[in-house]
Amino acid sequence: MKKSHRPITKVKNPEPKSDSPNWVIWAAWADRITFEDIKKKTGKSESDVIKIMRKNLKPSSFKLWRKRAKNQSIKHRKKFEKTRKEIRRKINKNDYI
């Protein structure tokens, strides 16, 4: 096998294989992966993801994740799109050119 001359970028938390149960946990922690994307890829709903996270994380880690997922608009596609529209509206309102 020929060695590549390109450097290998090491990631702190690389993406696990999508067929492993660790992928759901990884995706739930990822900021840019919505619950809708998780459902599309694995078939697990938001409540299923919450149950998996509760089962596999320490109680303190679960509380941190739940607080983070609940407050972030990015984990839900509708909320994300709504906040993006609000941001765009503010930017357009403040354009001086």
N, CA, C and O atoms as CSV, one atom per row, in Angstrom:
chain,resi,resn,atom,element,x,y,z
A,1,MET,N,N,0.842,-1.168,0.000
A,1,MET,CA,C,0.000,0.000,0.000
A,1,MET,C,C,0.893,1.241,0.000
A,1,MET,O,O,1.837,1.326,0.786
A,2,LYS,N,N,0.607,2.177,-0.857
A,2,LYS,CA,C,1.391,3.383,-1.003
A,2,LYS,C,C,1.042,4.376,0.102
A,2,LYS,O,O,-0.131,4.585,0.412
A,3,LYS,N,N,2.058,4.978,0.685
A,3,LYS,CA,C,1.847,5.933,1.751
A,3,LYS,C,C,1.518,7.304,1.175
A,3,LYS,O,O,2.110,7.723,0.180
A,4,SER,N,N,0.605,7.977,1.781
A,4,SER,CA,C,0.201,9.297,1.333
A,4,SER,C,C,1.170,10.350,1.865
A,4,SER,O,O,1.726,10.198,2.953
A,5,HIS,N,N,1.368,11.406,1.102
A,5,HIS,CA,C,2.234,12.494,1.542
A,5,HIS,C,C,1.462,13.555,2.313
A,5,HIS,O,O,2.057,14.484,2.860
A,6,ARG,N,N,0.169,13.424,2.357
A,6,ARG,CA,C,-0.649,14.387,3.081
A,6,ARG,C,C,-0.615,14.076,4.570
A,6,ARG,O,O,-0.666,12.907,4.951
A,7,PRO,N,N,-0.530,15.083,5.412
A,7,PRO,CA,C,-0.533,14.830,6.852
A,7,PRO,C,C,-1.895,14.349,7.326
A,7,PRO,O,O,-2.929,14.736,6.783
A,8,ILE,N,N,-1.880,13.524,8.319
A,8,ILE,CA,C,-3.114,13.010,8.900
A,8,ILE,C,C,-3.540,13.957,10.006
A,8,ILE,O,O,-2.772,14.230,10.928
A,9,THR,N,N,-4.746,14.451,9.914
A,9,THR,CA,C,-5.269,15.346,10.933
A,9,THR,C,C,-5.884,14.504,12.038
A,9,THR,O,O,-6.801,13.717,11.803
A,10,LYS,N,N,-5.369,14.680,13.238
A,10,LYS,CA,C,-5.916,13.953,14.374
A,10,LYS,C,C,-6.982,14.804,15.041
A,10,LYS,O,O,-6.768,15.982,15.328
A,11,VAL,N,N,-8.114,14.201,15.279
A,11,VAL,CA,C,-9.246,14.881,15.883
A,11,VAL,C,C,-9.373,14.397,17.313
A,11,VAL,O,O,-9.140,13.223,17.599
A,12,LYS,N,N,-9.743,15.297,18.215
A,12,LYS,CA,C,-9.873,14.926,19.616
A,12,LYS,C,C,-10.925,13.832,19.809
A,12,LYS,O,O,-10.691,12.860,20.528
A,13,ASN,N,N,-12.060,13.990,19.177
A,13,ASN,CA,C,-13.136,12.998,19.260
A,13,ASN,C,C,-13.529,12.576,17.850
A,13,ASN,O,O,-14.489,13.113,17.296
A,14,PRO,N,N,-12.805,11.622,17.255
A,14,PRO,CA,C,-13.135,11.225,15.883
A,14,PRO,C,C,-14.509,10.553,15.808
A,14,PRO,O,O,-14.996,9.978,16.781
A,15,GLU,N,N,-15.105,10.643,14.645
A,15,GLU,CA,C,-16.434,10.057,14.457
A,15,GLU,C,C,-16.343,8.537,14.445
A,15,GLU,O,O,-15.601,7.964,13.646
A,16,PRO,N,N,-17.106,7.870,15.339
A,16,PRO,CA,C,-17.123,6.398,15.318
A,16,PRO,C,C,-17.909,5.899,14.119
A,16,PRO,O,O,-18.573,6.675,13.432
A,17,LYS,N,N,-17.831,4.618,13.875
A,17,LYS,CA,C,-18.578,4.011,12.770
A,17,LYS,C,C,-20.072,4.195,13.030
A,17,LYS,O,O,-20.538,4.072,14.162
A,18,SER,N,N,-20.806,4.487,11.973
A,18,SER,CA,C,-22.223,4.827,12.135
A,18,SER,C,C,-23.078,3.655,12.600
A,18,SER,O,O,-24.180,3.873,13.105
A,19,ASP,N,N,-22.607,2.421,12.446
A,19,ASP,CA,C,-23.401,1.278,12.890
A,19,ASP,C,C,-23.179,0.952,14.367
A,19,ASP,O,O,-23.874,0.099,14.917
A,20,SER,N,N,-22.230,1.612,15.011
A,20,SER,CA,C,-21.975,1.330,16.429
A,20,SER,C,C,-22.868,2.200,17.311
A,20,SER,O,O,-23.261,3.293,16.905
A,21,PRO,N,N,-23.192,1.722,18.520
A,21,PRO,CA,C,-24.024,2.532,19.429
A,21,PRO,C,C,-23.301,3.796,19.894
A,21,PRO,O,O,-23.945,4.755,20.321
A,22,ASN,N,N,-21.980,3.803,19.815
A,22,ASN,CA,C,-21.228,4.991,20.208
A,22,ASN,C,C,-21.480,6.159,19.261
A,22,ASN,O,O,-21.276,7.314,19.634
A,23,TRP,N,N,-21.926,5.865,18.033
A,23,TRP,CA,C,-22.189,6.941,17.090
A,23,TRP,C,C,-23.325,7.832,17.585
A,23,TRP,O,O,-23.269,9.052,17.430
A,24,VAL,N,N,-24.361,7.227,18.181
A,24,VAL,CA,C,-25.501,8.004,18.684
A,24,VAL,C,C,-25.031,8.951,19.783
A,24,VAL,O,O,-25.432,10.114,19.815
A,25,ILE,N,N,-24.188,8.459,20.681
A,25,ILE,CA,C,-23.668,9.291,21.761
A,25,ILE,C,C,-22.804,10.409,21.187
A,25,ILE,O,O,-22.914,11.563,21.602
A,26,TRP,N,N,-21.949,10.064,20.236
A,26,TRP,CA,C,-21.087,11.055,19.605
A,26,TRP,C,C,-21.915,12.122,18.898
A,26,TRP,O,O,-21.628,13.314,19.012
A,27,ALA,N,N,-22.938,11.694,18.171
A,27,ALA,CA,C,-23.782,12.627,17.426
A,27,ALA,C,C,-24.605,13.501,18.363
A,27,ALA,O,O,-24.851,14.671,18.069
A,28,ALA,N,N,-25.030,12.940,19.481
A,28,ALA,CA,C,-25.815,13.724,20.438
A,28,ALA,C,C,-24.962,14.836,21.051
A,28,ALA,O,O,-25.473,15.922,21.325
A,29,TRP,N,N,-23.685,14.582,21.267
A,29,TRP,CA,C,-22.793,15.610,21.810
A,29,TRP,C,C,-22.400,16.629,20.749
A,29,TRP,O,O,-22.094,17.774,21.081
A,30,ALA,N,N,-22.403,16.233,19.479
A,30,ALA,CA,C,-21.978,17.144,18.411
A,30,ALA,C,C,-22.987,18.277,18.263
A,30,ALA,O,O,-24.198,18.058,18.298
A,31,ASP,N,N,-22.472,19.483,18.100
A,31,ASP,CA,C,-23.342,20.647,18.035
A,31,ASP,C,C,-24.126,20.749,16.733
A,31,ASP,O,O,-25.279,21.180,16.745
A,32,ARG,N,N,-23.542,20.373,15.642
A,32,ARG,CA,C,-24.172,20.595,14.344
A,32,ARG,C,C,-24.996,19.419,13.832
A,32,ARG,O,O,-25.476,19.455,12.699
A,33,ILE,N,N,-25.167,18.391,14.635
A,33,ILE,CA,C,-25.992,17.253,14.220
A,33,ILE,C,C,-27.309,17.336,14.976
A,33,ILE,O,O,-27.337,17.238,16.202
A,34,THR,N,N,-28.389,17.517,14.245
A,34,THR,CA,C,-29.696,17.677,14.867
A,34,THR,C,C,-30.298,16.311,15.208
A,34,THR,O,O,-29.836,15.274,14.732
A,35,PHE,N,N,-31.337,16.338,16.041
A,35,PHE,CA,C,-32.037,15.104,16.373
A,35,PHE,C,C,-32.687,14.511,15.124
A,35,PHE,O,O,-32.817,13.293,15.003
A,36,GLU,N,N,-33.090,15.372,14.207
A,36,GLU,CA,C,-33.685,14.893,12.957
A,36,GLU,C,C,-32.661,14.123,12.123
A,36,GLU,O,O,-32.992,13.111,11.506
A,37,ASP,N,N,-31.408,14.608,12.107
A,37,ASP,CA,C,-30.348,13.907,11.377
A,37,ASP,C,C,-30.050,12.552,12.012
A,37,ASP,O,O,-29.808,11.571,11.309
A,38,ILE,N,N,-30.068,12.504,13.336
A,38,ILE,CA,C,-29.833,11.237,14.044
A,38,ILE,C,C,-30.951,10.251,13.712
A,38,ILE,O,O,-30.695,9.071,13.473
A,39,LYS,N,N,-32.196,10.744,13.698
A,39,LYS,CA,C,-33.327,9.861,13.380
A,39,LYS,C,C,-33.227,9.345,11.945
A,39,LYS,O,O,-33.522,8.179,11.680
A,40,LYS,N,N,-32.813,10.208,11.026
A,40,LYS,CA,C,-32.687,9.812,9.628
A,40,LYS,C,C,-31.614,8.734,9.460
A,40,LYS,O,O,-31.788,7.800,8.678
A,41,LYS,N,N,-30.516,8.864,10.188
A,41,LYS,CA,C,-29.398,7.942,10.005
A,41,LYS,C,C,-29.572,6.637,10.785
A,41,LYS,O,O,-29.201,5.569,10.298
A,42,THR,N,N,-30.142,6.720,12.008
A,42,THR,CA,C,-30.227,5.524,12.846
A,42,THR,C,C,-31.655,5.045,13.089
A,42,THR,O,O,-31.864,3.888,13.452
A,43,GLY,N,N,-32.642,5.926,12.893
A,43,GLY,CA,C,-34.021,5.554,13.177
A,43,GLY,C,C,-34.411,5.766,14.625
A,43,GLY,O,O,-35.515,5.396,15.026
A,44,LYS,N,N,-33.530,6.353,15.418
A,44,LYS,CA,C,-33.813,6.593,16.840
A,44,LYS,C,C,-34.366,8.006,17.020
A,44,LYS,O,O,-33.793,8.979,16.529
A,45,SER,N,N,-35.492,8.100,17.735
A,45,SER,CA,C,-36.119,9.393,17.973
A,45,SER,C,C,-35.375,10.137,19.077
A,45,SER,O,O,-34.449,9.602,19.687
A,46,GLU,N,N,-35.791,11.372,19.324
A,46,GLU,CA,C,-35.157,12.177,20.372
A,46,GLU,C,C,-35.283,11.507,21.734
A,46,GLU,O,O,-34.331,11.515,22.513
A,47,SER,N,N,-36.446,10.927,22.033
A,47,SER,CA,C,-36.628,10.257,23.326
A,47,SER,C,C,-35.737,9.021,23.443
A,47,SER,O,O,-35.241,8.712,24.527
A,48,ASP,N,N,-35.532,8.315,22.329
A,48,ASP,CA,C,-34.621,7.168,22.340
A,48,ASP,C,C,-33.185,7.613,22.612
A,48,ASP,O,O,-32.451,6.966,23.358
A,49,VAL,N,N,-32.799,8.731,21.993
A,49,VAL,CA,C,-31.447,9.266,22.201
A,49,VAL,C,C,-31.263,9.673,23.664
A,49,VAL,O,O,-30.211,9.427,24.255
A,50,ILE,N,N,-32.282,10.290,24.239
A,50,ILE,CA,C,-32.215,10.690,25.650
A,50,ILE,C,C,-32.051,9.465,26.540
A,50,ILE,O,O,-31.258,9.485,27.482
A,51,LYS,N,N,-32.794,8.398,26.249
A,51,LYS,CA,C,-32.672,7.165,27.040
A,51,LYS,C,C,-31.279,6.567,26.918
A,51,LYS,O,O,-30.712,6.107,27.908
A,52,ILE,N,N,-30.718,6.569,25.695
A,52,ILE,CA,C,-29.361,6.044,25.486
A,52,ILE,C,C,-28.348,6.870,26.255
A,52,ILE,O,O,-27.447,6.324,26.891
A,53,MET,N,N,-28.496,8.181,26.198
A,53,MET,CA,C,-27.560,9.066,26.898
A,53,MET,C,C,-27.673,8.875,28.412
A,53,MET,O,O,-26.662,8.842,29.114
A,54,ARG,N,N,-28.895,8.750,28.910
A,54,ARG,CA,C,-29.098,8.563,30.351
A,54,ARG,C,C,-28.472,7.251,30.818
A,54,ARG,O,O,-27.911,7.174,31.911
A,55,LYS,N,N,-28.576,6.221,29.978
A,55,LYS,CA,C,-28.062,4.897,30.330
A,55,LYS,C,C,-26.524,4.852,30.296
A,55,LYS,O,O,-25.904,4.205,31.141
A,56,ASN,N,N,-25.913,5.537,29.322
A,56,ASN,CA,C,-24.479,5.393,29.100
A,56,ASN,C,C,-23.609,6.474,29.737
A,56,ASN,O,O,-22.396,6.294,29.849
A,57,LEU,N,N,-24.197,7.583,30.152
A,57,LEU,CA,C,-23.399,8.651,30.746
A,57,LEU,C,C,-23.532,8.643,32.263
A,57,LEU,O,O,-24.501,8.128,32.821
A,58,LYS,N,N,-22.538,9.226,32.908
A,58,LYS,CA,C,-22.645,9.439,34.351
A,58,LYS,C,C,-23.758,10.457,34.581
A,58,LYS,O,O,-24.039,11.268,33.698
A,59,PRO,N,N,-24.395,10.430,35.748
A,59,PRO,CA,C,-25.498,11.368,35.993
A,59,PRO,C,C,-25.107,12.837,35.788
A,59,PRO,O,O,-25.885,13.612,35.231
A,60,SER,N,N,-23.926,13.217,36.226
A,60,SER,CA,C,-23.517,14.616,36.066
A,60,SER,C,C,-23.289,14.955,34.591
A,60,SER,O,O,-23.624,16.052,34.145
A,61,SER,N,N,-22.723,14.017,33.840
A,61,SER,CA,C,-22.509,14.248,32.406
A,61,SER,C,C,-23.834,14.324,31.668
A,61,SER,O,O,-23.993,15.134,30.754
A,62,PHE,N,N,-24.786,13.485,32.058
A,62,PHE,CA,C,-26.103,13.524,31.429
A,62,PHE,C,C,-26.777,14.863,31.686
A,62,PHE,O,O,-27.372,15.444,30.779
A,63,LYS,N,N,-26.688,15.356,32.922
A,63,LYS,CA,C,-27.302,16.648,33.244
A,63,LYS,C,C,-26.676,17.769,32.424
A,63,LYS,O,O,-27.382,18.647,31.930
A,64,LEU,N,N,-25.358,17.744,32.279
A,64,LEU,CA,C,-24.682,18.756,31.457
A,64,LEU,C,C,-25.135,18.677,30.004
A,64,LEU,O,O,-25.418,19.698,29.376
A,65,TRP,N,N,-25.201,17.460,29.475
A,65,TRP,CA,C,-25.613,17.288,28.083
A,65,TRP,C,C,-27.059,17.740,27.888
A,65,TRP,O,O,-27.376,18.424,26.915
A,66,ARG,N,N,-27.930,17.356,28.815
A,66,ARG,CA,C,-29.356,17.682,28.679
A,66,ARG,C,C,-29.565,19.189,28.721
A,66,ARG,O,O,-30.337,19.742,27.938
A,67,LYS,N,N,-28.867,19.848,29.644
A,67,LYS,CA,C,-28.958,21.306,29.741
A,67,LYS,C,C,-28.470,21.949,28.447
A,67,LYS,O,O,-29.073,22.899,27.949
A,68,ARG,N,N,-27.383,21.426,27.916
A,68,ARG,CA,C,-26.796,21.957,26.688
A,68,ARG,C,C,-27.712,21.723,25.486
A,68,ARG,O,O,-27.915,22.626,24.675
A,69,ALA,N,N,-28.261,20.523,25.372
A,69,ALA,CA,C,-29.131,20.188,24.237
A,69,ALA,C,C,-30.455,20.947,24.305
A,69,ALA,O,O,-31.013,21.315,23.271
A,70,LYS,N,N,-30.951,21.177,25.495
A,70,LYS,CA,C,-32.229,21.872,25.649
A,70,LYS,C,C,-32.086,23.357,25.321
A,70,LYS,O,O,-32.981,23.952,24.721
A,71,ASN,N,N,-30.963,23.955,25.714
A,71,ASN,CA,C,-30.781,25.391,25.511
A,71,ASN,C,C,-30.290,25.748,24.120
A,71,ASN,O,O,-30.462,26.889,23.690
A,72,GLN,N,N,-29.688,24.816,23.409
A,72,GLN,CA,C,-29.168,25.120,22.088
A,72,GLN,C,C,-30.256,24.990,21.043
A,72,GLN,O,O,-31.009,24.016,21.020
A,73,SER,N,N,-30.325,25.982,20.188
A,73,SER,CA,C,-31.328,25.926,19.136
A,73,SER,C,C,-30.878,25.005,18.006
A,73,SER,O,O,-31.681,24.632,17.151
A,74,ILE,N,N,-29.614,24.642,17.999
A,74,ILE,CA,C,-29.053,23.879,16.882
A,74,ILE,C,C,-29.524,22.426,16.884
A,74,ILE,O,O,-29.603,21.818,15.816
A,75,LYS,N,N,-29.836,21.852,18.034
A,75,LYS,CA,C,-30.201,20.435,18.105
A,75,LYS,C,C,-31.573,20.145,17.495
A,75,LYS,O,O,-31.883,18.989,17.205
A,76,HIS,N,N,-32.393,21.170,17.299
A,76,HIS,CA,C,-33.701,20.995,16.669
A,76,HIS,C,C,-33.727,21.822,15.398
A,76,HIS,O,O,-33.480,23.027,15.434
A,77,ARG,N,N,-34.023,21.191,14.290
A,77,ARG,CA,C,-33.962,21.856,12.985
A,77,ARG,C,C,-34.877,23.084,12.920
A,77,ARG,O,O,-34.458,24.121,12.406
A,78,LYS,N,N,-36.123,22.996,13.429
A,78,LYS,CA,C,-37.046,24.132,13.354
A,78,LYS,C,C,-36.521,25.324,14.148
A,78,LYS,O,O,-36.558,26.457,13.670
A,79,LYS,N,N,-36.030,25.066,15.361
A,79,LYS,CA,C,-35.487,26.151,16.171
A,79,LYS,C,C,-34.261,26.765,15.505
A,79,LYS,O,O,-34.072,27.981,15.519
A,80,PHE,N,N,-33.437,25.906,14.926
A,80,PHE,CA,C,-32.225,26.372,14.265
A,80,PHE,C,C,-32.575,27.289,13.102
A,80,PHE,O,O,-31.992,28.363,12.961
A,81,GLU,N,N,-33.521,26.875,12.269
A,81,GLU,CA,C,-33.910,27.685,11.126
A,81,GLU,C,C,-34.544,29.000,11.567
A,81,GLU,O,O,-34.341,30.033,10.930
A,82,LYS,N,N,-35.313,28.964,12.658
A,82,LYS,CA,C,-35.941,30.179,13.171
A,82,LYS,C,C,-34.885,31.174,13.650
A,82,LYS,O,O,-34.965,32.363,13.343
A,83,THR,N,N,-33.899,30.690,14.400
A,83,THR,CA,C,-32.865,31.600,14.904
A,83,THR,C,C,-32.011,32.136,13.768
A,83,THR,O,O,-31.575,33.286,13.814
A,84,ARG,N,N,-31.763,31.315,12.740
A,84,ARG,CA,C,-30.999,31.790,11.589
A,84,ARG,C,C,-31.741,32.917,10.876
A,84,ARG,O,O,-31.123,33.891,10.445
A,85,LYS,N,N,-33.062,32.790,10.749
A,85,LYS,CA,C,-33.858,33.837,10.110
A,85,LYS,C,C,-33.811,35.126,10.929
A,85,LYS,O,O,-33.720,36.219,10.372
A,86,GLU,N,N,-33.875,34.990,12.274
A,86,GLU,CA,C,-33.805,36.173,13.134
A,86,GLU,C,C,-32.458,36.868,13.002
A,86,GLU,O,O,-32.388,38.097,12.963
A,87,ILE,N,N,-31.405,36.093,12.935
A,87,ILE,CA,C,-30.068,36.663,12.785
A,87,ILE,C,C,-29.956,37.393,11.452
A,87,ILE,O,O,-29.439,38.509,11.396
A,88,ARG,N,N,-30.432,36.777,10.392
A,88,ARG,CA,C,-30.391,37.409,9.075
A,88,ARG,C,C,-31.200,38.715,9.052
A,88,ARG,O,O,-30.782,39.704,8.451
A,89,ARG,N,N,-32.351,38.698,9.709
A,89,ARG,CA,C,-33.190,39.892,9.766
A,89,ARG,C,C,-32.462,41.026,10.492
A,89,ARG,O,O,-32.515,42.175,10.053
A,90,LYS,N,N,-31.786,40.712,11.596
A,90,LYS,CA,C,-31.028,41.725,12.332
A,90,LYS,C,C,-29.884,42.267,11.493
A,90,LYS,O,O,-29.610,43.467,11.502
A,91,ILE,N,N,-29.216,41.377,10.768
A,91,ILE,CA,C,-28.116,41.814,9.919
A,91,ILE,C,C,-28.631,42.735,8.817
A,91,ILE,O,O,-28.032,43.779,8.557
A,92,ASN,N,N,-29.720,42.366,8.174
A,92,ASN,CA,C,-30.291,43.196,7.109
A,92,ASN,C,C,-30.767,44.536,7.633
A,92,ASN,O,O,-30.657,45.551,6.946
A,93,LYS,N,N,-31.301,44.543,8.863
A,93,LYS,CA,C,-31.794,45.775,9.473
A,93,LYS,C,C,-30.623,46.735,9.747
A,93,LYS,O,O,-30.783,47.953,9.667
A,94,ASN,N,N,-29.471,46.189,10.065
A,94,ASN,CA,C,-28.322,47.004,10.428
A,94,ASN,C,C,-27.417,47.337,9.249
A,94,ASN,O,O,-26.382,47.977,9.433
A,95,ASP,N,N,-27.784,46.916,8.045
A,95,ASP,CA,C,-26.972,47.258,6.863
A,95,ASP,C,C,-27.112,48.738,6.552
A,95,ASP,O,O,-28.223,49.265,6.492
A,96,TYR,N,N,-26.003,49.395,6.360
A,96,TYR,CA,C,-26.017,50.830,6.076
A,96,TYR,C,C,-25.745,51.136,4.616
A,96,TYR,O,O,-25.869,52.281,4.182
A,97,ILE,N,N,-25.374,50.116,3.858
A,97,ILE,CA,C,-25.008,50.352,2.463
A,97,ILE,C,C,-26.207,50.254,1.553
A,97,ILE,O,O,-26.079,50.426,0.341
